[in-house]
């Protein structure tokens, strides 16, 4: 018979294993998600596209296709997580995107590439939301923010690893490596523990107690829920406007800045930006704990994003080192991803928490489609640099307005159902 102390230790160990596996899952998720941004030019040239304008247009098309998959997957896996459990999402999503990314290494046309990026996008959509939902429901309320910070900070380092792998291997091998990492992670997933809040909700449903259908996306359309759902999404949009434009299309921005000689690559831009994101996520998480406020921490980092975006466009571009230093600053400024996702999970009850927490970050990722459309419509009149900055600033203005409308959720009780 275990003593009460031993039982407490066992519970804590199981929780920490779940957090660790969720973190590794997000690491692989980010590796596979950002790998296209890194190998975009190399892979398209390999497929026979060499014209600069066509490289940009095909890159935007494939990026938008992947993001469309994230939009679909965000809703699919969110509903699945509320109805079938958070852990099942971690299994299903990683299997889907791992297989799709391995097959990306064998494509012979842009059409095949697009289909597999869409499927990979659907799979990639489930990882972060399910992991953060589990962390939020398993950890004590005063440690929730730190748990999410750990998942996001370590997880985003997957982009740094992707940049390194893409540098030392060809783009096809890099995709295959990403897929194999995901499949290997499935073994660790066997030790993941389900959320007690979800299990209690499921038990109440089986016992015939009054319970609103879990995972019902229509509940998000109710006026009060819909308002905060849209608000949280808008708060995160500047982050992916920066990554989707400034970082992904680094070669195009570098040329517009007038850089000569060897131009910066998207792979290195991603590497430095995501090193900054690791730093930023850690700082925003600690700042949230210090201020005891999600909103204040996110607001400060939105201000940093605005400042560093202006510095990126109008700052020094005289060398590769200077350019990559600006990418590092962009990463630090947009390093509020962890707190943004945490806010999304904390705004909703247990019966639709996974639906909200999984779909919200993917709606934000999918907002890149809107950002690129506005960017394309403006770049003819404003040029590449000012068009990109205009899009980011528009997203920031909307984000500040949305943030002001949200309630503070630091330390709130999450064990409740949406009525």
Secondary structure, DSSP 8 states (H G I E B T S, - for coil): ---HHHHHHHHHHHHHHHHHHHHHHHHHHHHHHHHHHHHHHHHHHHTT---HHHHHHHHHHHHHHHHHHHHHHHHHHHHHHHHH-HHHHHHHHHHHHHHHHHHHTT--SHHHHHHHHHHHHHHHTTHHHHHHHHHHHHS-GGGHHHHHHHHHHHHTHHHHHHHHHHHHS-HHHHHHHHHHHHHHHHHHGGG----HHHHHHHHHHHTT-----TT-GGGGGSHHHHHHHHHHHHHHHHHHHIIIIIITTHHHHHHHTT--SS---HHHHHHHHHHHHHHHHHHHHHHHHHHT-HHHHHHHHHHHHHHHHHHHHHS--SSHHHHHHHHHHHHHHTTTHHHHHHHHHHTS-TTTHHHHHHHHHHHHHHTHHHHHHHHHHHHHHH-HHHHHHHHHHHHHHHHHHHHHHS---TT--------
